[in-house]
Amino acid sequence: MSKEIVIPSWITSEKFVKLLSKTITDFKGIKNFKVCPALAPGENYATVMLKVHIDCLLTTGTVEKFTLMLKVPHDNDLYRNEMIKWHMFPTEAEMYRRIVPGFEELYRSKGMNIRFGATAYELPTVTEEYILLEDLGRRGFRNVKRQDCLDMNHCKGVLRKLAQFHAASAVWVEKKGKFSDRHSRGIVHEEGKVLLGSMFTSGLQHLLKTTKNMKSCDKFYPELEKYADKFMEEVFKQTIRDDNTFNVLNHGDCWSNNIMFQYDVKGELKETYFVDLQLPSYGTPAQDLLYFILSSAKLDLKIQHFDEMIHYYHKHLIENLTFLGYTKSLPYLRDIHQMILKGSIWAMITVLITMAAVLCDTSDSATVDNFVSDSADSQQFKELLFSNERFKAHWEVVLPWLYYRGALEI
C-alpha cells in the first residue's frame, strides 16, 4: 500500500524569506506558501521530491508566483539505517554548488556557455538534509514519459550532454586532481552492500522466473541462472576502477526521469539538462552509456542502433576534450567499445534497477521500501516490475545481445 508523503515540519515560509529577497526583484513578503509532492509514485525512488509554491508580494503591490523544487530524505528506517550510508545529500549538494559549476566554468573560460542543470539555492538557517533547486518547468523543461522511452533525437541530446560532462570531468582531474571518495564511488561500495544485495538478489529471482517463462529466451536461461549465482561477487569485482584507462565522472543515475528537455517554439529539442546528481561515480564511461541506453532508449533503438549511439557519443567526447585542452591521449572509438565490453556488469545492474522501473506502469506500490525489501508487498511489486509485457518486450531484445557479447560469462 502507498504511504502518504508527510511534509517535514521544518519547511516553513520563514525559511525562504532571505532567499526570496535576493532572488525576486522588489520582493516585500510572502502572501501564500504551499508545499506538495512533485512526482507520482514510481517516478522517483531514492528521495522525496517536493514542489514549493510561493505567492510573493512585491513592493509594487502586485503578486508574483514563484516555484522551487525541494528534495528531502525519506522519513523511514530504511533511509536512516541503510540509504544514509550513501551520503546522497552532501554528495549532491557539492555537485550542484561546486563541481558542476566548475565544469561549466571550464567551458566559459574557453568562450562557450554550457549548462548541465538547474541552479541550486541554499537556506542559510536550515541544518536538515535537503537540496533546493530552481523549478526548471518555469523555463519550459520537462521529462519525456518514461514508459515511452526516448527517440533518437532525444538520445543524441543526452549523449551529447554526457560527452560534454565527461570531457569536463577528465579535464578537471587533469587540472585539479582526483575527485573525493564520496564523488567517486557511486552506488557500489562496501557500506551499501547489504542494501544492494537485497535489491539484486530479489530482482534476479523475479528476472529468472520471467525469463524461464519466455519461450524466446528459455535457451539463455541456464547461463543466466549460473550468472545470477555469482552476480554480487561480479558486481564488486567488475566495478573496480582501472586507473590506467580513460576515466570520467559518471552521472551515475542517468535515466529518462533524471533528464529534462527544453523545446523551441517549433517544438524542436533545444536543450538537455541533468537532475539527480546524488550518485556520481568516477570510472569507466561504460557505466553511464550502458545505464542510459539500456534503460531509456526506445525498443527499436537500444540494441539495433547501440553502436551508432556510441559512435555519436565518442565523436562529441573527442570534440569536447580537444576544445577544453585535454593533454593526455584521446580515447579511440574502439577503446570505448572495449570499456563497454569490460564493464558489461553495468548492463545487468541497469536491467535490475532501472530498466524494469522505467517500463513499469504507475503504481501506488512503487515505493523505495518495496523496491529493496523482501516483504509480501515488495514481492508483489517486483512481480509487477519484471513480468509486465513492456519489460518483457525489451528483455527479449536485450538478453540475447548480452549473451552473444559474452556479458553473462563468469
MARGU-889268 format. One line per field, with one value per residue (C-alpha): residue in one letter; residue number from 1; z, x, y negated. Coordinates in nm, 2 decimals, padded with zeros to 4 digits. Each point is the difference from the previous one (the first is absolute). Layout:
residues N
rest: c(A,...)
nr: c(NUM,...)
zz: c(Z,...)
xx: c(X,...)
yy: c(Y,...)
END
This chain:
residues 410
rest: c(M,S,K,E,I,V,I,P,S,W,I,T,S,E,K,F,V,K,L,L,S,K,T,I,T,D,F,K,G,I,K,N,F,K,V,C,P,A,L,A,P,G,E,N,Y,A,T,V,M,L,K,V,H,I,D,C,L,L,T,T,G,T,V,E,K,F,T,L,M,L,K,V,P,H,D,N,D,L,Y,R,N,E,M,I,K,W,H,M,F,P,T,E,A,E,M,Y,R,R,I,V,P,G,F,E,E,L,Y,R,S,K,G,M,N,I,R,F,G,A,T,A,Y,E,L,P,T,V,T,E,E,Y,I,L,L,E,D,L,G,R,R,G,F,R,N,V,K,R,Q,D,C,L,D,M,N,H,C,K,G,V,L,R,K,L,A,Q,F,H,A,A,S,A,V,W,V,E,K,K,G,K,F,S,D,R,H,S,R,G,I,V,H,E,E,G,K,V,L,L,G,S,M,F,T,S,G,L,Q,H,L,L,K,T,T,K,N,M,K,S,C,D,K,F,Y,P,E,L,E,K,Y,A,D,K,F,M,E,E,V,F,K,Q,T,I,R,D,D,N,T,F,N,V,L,N,H,G,D,C,W,S,N,N,I,M,F,Q,Y,D,V,K,G,E,L,K,E,T,Y,F,V,D,L,Q,L,P,S,Y,G,T,P,A,Q,D,L,L,Y,F,I,L,S,S,A,K,L,D,L,K,I,Q,H,F,D,E,M,I,H,Y,Y,H,K,H,L,I,E,N,L,T,F,L,G,Y,T,K,S,L,P,Y,L,R,D,I,H,Q,M,I,L,K,G,S,I,W,A,M,I,T,V,L,I,T,M,A,A,V,L,C,D,T,S,D,S,A,T,V,D,N,F,V,S,D,S,A,D,S,Q,Q,F,K,E,L,L,F,S,N,E,R,F,K,A,H,W,E,V,V,L,P,W,L,Y,Y,R,G,A,L,E,I)
nr: c(1,2,3,4,5,6,7,8,9,10,11,12,13,14,15,16,17,18,19,20,21,22,23,24,25,26,27,28,29,30,31,32,33,34,35,36,37,38,39,40,41,42,43,44,45,46,47,48,49,50,51,52,53,54,55,56,57,58,59,60,61,62,63,64,65,66,67,68,69,70,71,72,73,74,75,76,77,78,79,80,81,82,83,84,85,86,87,88,89,90,91,92,93,94,95,96,97,98,99,100,101,102,103,104,105,106,107,108,109,110,111,112,113,114,115,116,117,118,119,120,121,122,123,124,125,126,127,128,129,130,131,132,133,134,135,136,137,138,139,140,141,142,143,144,145,146,147,148,149,150,151,152,153,154,155,156,157,158,159,160,161,162,163,164,165,166,167,168,169,170,171,172,173,174,175,176,177,178,179,180,181,182,183,184,185,186,187,188,189,190,191,192,193,194,195,196,197,198,199,200,201,202,203,204,205,206,207,208,209,210,211,212,213,214,215,216,217,218,219,220,221,222,223,224,225,226,227,228,229,230,231,232,233,234,235,236,237,238,239,240,241,242,243,244,245,246,247,248,249,250,251,252,253,254,255,256,257,258,259,260,261,262,263,264,265,266,267,268,269,270,271,272,273,274,275,276,277,278,279,280,281,282,283,284,285,286,287,288,289,290,291,292,293,294,295,296,297,298,299,300,301,302,303,304,305,306,307,308,309,310,311,312,313,314,315,316,317,318,319,320,321,322,323,324,325,326,327,328,329,330,331,332,333,334,335,336,337,338,339,340,341,342,343,344,345,346,347,348,349,350,351,352,353,354,355,356,357,358,359,360,361,362,363,364,365,366,367,368,369,370,371,372,373,374,375,376,377,378,379,380,381,382,383,384,385,386,387,388,389,390,391,392,393,394,395,396,397,398,399,400,401,402,403,404,405,406,407,408,409,410)
zz: c(00.00,-00.07,00.28,00.00,-00.02,00.32,-00.05,00.24,00.28,-00.05,-00.35,00.09,-00.19,00.23,-00.11,-00.36,00.07,-00.03,-00.32,-00.16,00.10,-00.20,-00.29,-00.07,-00.11,00.22,00.25,00.30,00.17,-00.04,-00.05,-00.05,00.05,-00.09,-00.02,-00.18,-00.15,-00.35,-00.14,-00.02,00.15,-00.22,-00.14,00.27,00.26,00.18,00.14,00.05,-00.26,00.11,-00.18,00.19,-00.12,00.12,-00.07,00.04,00.09,-00.17,00.10,-00.30,00.16,-00.25,00.06,-00.18,00.01,00.06,00.02,00.11,00.01,00.34,00.05,00.35,00.15,00.05,00.36,00.07,00.16,-00.35,-00.06,00.36,00.02,-00.36,-00.26,00.21,-00.05,-00.36,00.12,-00.28,00.13,00.08,-00.33,-00.21,00.18,-00.09,-00.36,-00.05,00.20,-00.10,-00.25,-00.27,00.00,-00.03,-00.31,-00.14,00.07,-00.19,-00.31,00.07,00.03,-00.36,-00.11,00.00,00.21,00.11,00.27,00.15,00.23,00.23,00.23,00.36,00.30,00.37,00.30,00.25,00.32,-00.09,00.13,-00.12,-00.32,-00.31,-00.36,-00.12,-00.37,-00.25,-00.16,-00.35,-00.10,00.02,-00.30,-00.19,00.09,00.04,00.00,-00.27,00.13,00.12,-00.13,-00.35,00.01,-00.21,-00.38,-00.18,00.01,00.38,00.05,-00.20,00.21,00.31,-00.14,-00.12,00.35,00.16,-00.23,00.11,00.37,-00.03,-00.19,00.26,00.28,-00.17,-00.04,00.36,00.13,-00.22,00.14,00.36,00.09,00.07,00.15,00.36,00.10,00.05,-00.36,-00.14,00.13,-00.13,00.11,00.03,00.33,00.31,00.22,-00.23,-00.06,00.21,-00.18,-00.34,00.08,00.09,-00.31,-00.24,00.16,00.00,-00.34,-00.15,00.13,-00.18,-00.31,-00.01,00.04,-00.28,-00.23,00.06,-00.11,-00.32,-00.29,-00.20,00.29,00.16,-00.18,00.19,00.33,00.12,-00.05,00.16,00.30,00.04,-00.04,00.27,00.25,-00.02,-00.08,00.33,-00.01,-00.36,00.08,00.25,-00.23,-00.33,00.13,00.13,-00.17,-00.23,00.04,-00.31,-00.23,-00.09,00.28,00.05,00.27,-00.08,00.07,00.16,-00.03,-00.36,-00.09,-00.16,00.31,00.10,-00.33,-00.09,-00.35,-00.12,-00.35,-00.23,-00.13,-00.28,00.24,-00.09,00.27,00.12,00.33,00.22,00.38,00.26,00.34,00.30,00.03,00.33,-00.12,-00.21,-00.07,-00.13,-00.23,-00.34,-00.22,-00.08,00.32,-00.13,-00.36,00.09,00.27,-00.22,-00.32,00.14,00.25,-00.21,-00.38,-00.20,-00.06,-00.37,00.08,00.31,-00.16,-00.38,00.02,00.30,-00.19,-00.19,00.33,00.14,-00.31,00.04,00.37,-00.09,-00.27,00.24,00.28,-00.21,-00.12,00.36,00.13,-00.27,00.05,00.37,-00.06,00.14,-00.03,00.05,-00.27,-00.15,00.02,-00.33,-00.08,00.03,00.35,00.10,-00.14,00.19,00.32,-00.06,-00.04,00.31,00.20,-00.12,00.37,-00.03,-00.26,00.25,00.28,-00.23,-00.08,00.36,00.15,-00.27,-00.33,00.19,00.19,-00.31,-00.18,00.29,00.01,00.26,00.33,00.36,00.09,-00.17,00.31,00.10,00.29,-00.25,-00.24,00.25,00.26,00.00,00.15,-00.16,-00.15,-00.14,-00.17,-00.15,-00.13,-00.15,-00.17,-00.16,-00.10,-00.16,-00.15,-00.18,-00.38,-00.06,00.20,-00.16,-00.35,00.09,00.18,-00.30,-00.20,00.27,00.13,-00.33,-00.06,00.35,-00.05,-00.35,00.12,00.29,00.27,00.18,00.02,00.35)
xx: c(00.00,00.12,00.09,-00.11,00.31,00.03,00.14,00.29,-00.10,00.32,-00.12,-00.16,-00.04,00.24,00.29,-00.04,-00.02,00.37,00.04,-00.31,00.13,00.31,-00.17,-00.32,00.02,-00.21,-00.08,-00.19,-00.14,-00.17,-00.37,-00.07,00.23,-00.08,00.21,-00.12,00.14,00.15,-00.01,-00.23,00.09,00.26,00.15,00.27,00.13,00.31,-00.13,-00.32,-00.05,-00.23,-00.12,00.00,-00.27,00.05,-00.21,00.24,-00.14,00.21,00.06,-00.20,-00.31,-00.02,00.04,00.26,-00.04,00.33,00.07,00.30,00.09,00.10,00.15,00.00,00.07,-00.25,-00.12,00.03,00.24,00.12,00.15,00.13,00.16,00.12,-00.05,00.17,00.32,00.01,00.03,-00.23,-00.08,00.35,00.12,-00.27,00.03,00.37,-00.07,-00.25,00.20,00.36,00.07,-00.26,00.05,00.38,-00.07,-00.20,00.28,00.24,-00.21,-00.06,00.38,00.02,-00.28,-00.29,-00.31,-00.10,-00.25,-00.06,-00.30,-00.20,00.13,00.03,-00.09,00.08,-00.22,00.25,-00.18,-00.08,00.21,-00.22,00.10,-00.15,00.07,-00.18,-00.01,-00.16,-00.32,00.12,-00.37,-00.01,00.23,-00.19,00.21,-00.18,00.05,-00.10,-00.25,00.24,-00.21,00.02,00.38,00.21,00.03,00.33,-00.02,-00.04,00.26,00.25,-00.08,00.09,00.31,00.13,-00.05,00.16,00.30,00.03,-00.04,00.25,00.25,-00.01,00.05,00.31,00.15,-00.10,00.21,00.29,-00.01,-00.12,00.07,-00.24,-00.34,-00.07,-00.09,-00.36,-00.02,00.18,-00.17,-00.37,-00.24,00.25,00.19,00.04,-00.22,-00.30,00.07,-00.30,-00.25,00.14,00.00,-00.36,-00.10,00.20,-00.08,-00.37,00.00,00.20,-00.25,-00.29,00.21,00.09,-00.37,-00.10,00.28,-00.09,-00.36,00.10,00.03,00.22,00.25,00.00,00.32,00.19,-00.15,00.27,00.29,-00.21,-00.06,00.37,00.07,-00.25,00.17,00.32,-00.15,00.08,00.35,00.04,-00.15,00.27,00.27,-00.10,-00.07,00.36,00.14,00.29,00.22,00.21,-00.30,-00.20,-00.24,-00.27,-00.24,-00.32,-00.34,-00.06,-00.38,-00.06,-00.35,-00.29,-00.16,00.34,00.02,-00.21,-00.05,-00.07,-00.16,-00.01,-00.32,-00.01,00.01,00.36,00.23,00.20,00.18,00.07,00.06,00.08,-00.16,00.06,00.38,00.01,00.19,00.30,00.26,00.35,00.10,-00.07,-00.25,-00.15,-00.21,-00.19,-00.02,-00.14,-00.22,-00.16,-00.04,-00.14,-00.23,-00.14,00.04,-00.30,-00.02,00.09,00.31,00.17,00.15,-00.05,00.16,00.23,00.32,-00.12,-00.08,00.35,00.16,-00.20,00.10,00.37,00.00,-00.13,00.23,00.31,-00.12,-00.05,00.32,00.19,-00.19,00.08,00.37,00.02,00.37,-00.01,-00.06,-00.35,-00.20,-00.07,-00.35,00.12,00.13,-00.36,-00.13,00.26,-00.10,-00.37,00.09,00.22,-00.26,-00.29,-00.11,-00.16,-00.24,-00.15,00.00,-00.20,-00.25,-00.06,-00.01,-00.11,-00.13,-00.27,-00.10,-00.01,-00.23,-00.24,-00.34,-00.07,-00.10,-00.05,00.21,00.30,00.19,00.36,-00.09,-00.16,00.29,00.26,-00.18,-00.13,-00.35,-00.31,-00.08,00.35,-00.02,-00.33,00.15,00.30,-00.23,-00.16,00.35,00.14,-00.31,-00.18,-00.01,00.19,00.30,-00.01,00.01,00.32,00.15,-00.06,00.23,00.26,00.06,00.12,00.22,00.16,00.04,00.17,00.24,00.12,-00.15,-00.14,00.32,00.15)
yy: c(00.00,-00.35,-00.24,-00.36,-00.23,-00.20,-00.35,-00.05,-00.25,-00.21,-00.11,-00.34,-00.32,-00.19,00.22,-00.14,-00.37,-00.07,00.20,-00.17,-00.35,00.07,00.18,-00.19,-00.36,-00.24,00.29,-00.12,00.31,00.34,-00.01,00.37,00.30,00.36,00.32,00.32,00.32,-00.07,00.35,00.30,00.34,00.17,-00.31,-00.04,00.25,-00.11,-00.33,-00.20,-00.28,-00.28,-00.31,-00.33,-00.25,-00.36,-00.31,-00.28,-00.35,-00.27,-00.36,-00.10,00.16,00.28,00.37,00.22,00.38,00.19,00.37,00.20,00.37,00.13,00.35,00.15,00.35,00.27,00.00,00.37,00.26,00.11,-00.35,-00.04,00.34,00.07,-00.27,-00.26,00.20,-00.12,-00.37,-00.11,-00.34,-00.14,00.16,-00.16,-00.33,-00.02,00.11,-00.29,-00.26,00.07,00.27,-00.06,-00.38,00.08,00.21,-00.29,-00.24,00.22,-00.06,-00.38,-00.05,00.13,-00.23,00.25,-00.01,00.35,00.08,00.34,-00.06,-00.21,-00.28,00.12,-00.22,00.00,-00.06,-00.15,00.09,00.36,00.29,00.29,00.19,-00.16,-00.11,-00.31,-00.07,-00.23,00.14,00.07,00.03,-00.38,00.00,00.26,00.30,00.33,00.38,00.23,00.26,00.27,00.30,-00.15,-00.01,-00.24,-00.02,-00.05,-00.38,00.00,00.27,-00.21,-00.30,00.20,00.16,-00.34,-00.14,00.31,-00.05,-00.36,00.10,00.29,-00.22,-00.27,00.25,00.15,-00.35,-00.09,00.30,-00.11,-00.35,00.05,00.36,00.29,-00.03,00.09,00.35,-00.12,-00.12,00.31,00.31,-00.03,00.27,00.29,-00.02,00.22,-00.22,00.06,00.36,00.13,-00.22,00.07,00.38,-00.02,-00.18,00.22,00.33,-00.05,-00.16,00.29,00.25,-00.18,-00.05,00.37,00.09,-00.23,00.13,00.36,-00.06,-00.18,00.25,-00.23,-00.02,00.34,00.11,-00.28,00.10,00.25,-00.26,-00.27,00.22,00.07,-00.37,-00.09,00.23,-00.20,-00.34,-00.19,00.13,-00.12,-00.34,-00.08,00.15,-00.16,-00.35,-00.05,-00.31,00.05,-00.31,00.10,-00.07,-00.31,-00.08,-00.26,-00.11,00.18,-00.15,00.34,00.01,-00.12,00.12,-00.18,-00.15,-00.15,-00.18,-00.31,-00.14,-00.36,-00.07,-00.30,-00.16,00.26,00.29,00.09,00.12,-00.30,00.10,00.29,-00.02,00.26,00.03,00.23,-00.02,00.20,00.31,-00.12,00.26,-00.05,00.28,00.15,-00.20,00.34,-00.05,-00.30,00.13,00.34,-00.14,-00.27,00.19,00.32,-00.17,-00.28,00.04,00.12,00.38,-00.03,-00.21,00.14,00.31,-00.06,-00.35,00.05,-00.02,-00.31,-00.17,00.08,-00.14,-00.32,-00.03,00.07,-00.27,-00.26,00.12,-00.05,-00.34,-00.12,00.15,-00.18,-00.32,00.00,00.07,00.35,00.09,00.38,00.26,-00.03,00.33,00.17,00.12,00.35,-00.09,-00.10,00.33,00.19,-00.18,00.09,00.37,00.00,-00.20,00.22,00.05,-00.34,00.14,00.24,-00.25,-00.22,00.27,00.09,-00.35,-00.24,00.16,00.18,-00.31,-00.22,00.24,00.07,-00.16,-00.26,00.17,-00.10,00.30,-00.16,-00.11,00.03,00.24,00.24,-00.04,00.12,00.22,00.35,-00.06,00.15,-00.35,-00.02,00.34,-00.10,-00.32,00.17,00.25,-00.31,-00.13,00.30,00.17,-00.28,00.03,-00.33,00.13,00.34,-00.16,-00.18,00.29,00.22,-00.22,-00.09,00.36,00.15,-00.30,00.04,00.38,-00.03,-00.27,00.22,-00.22,00.30,00.19,00.05)
END
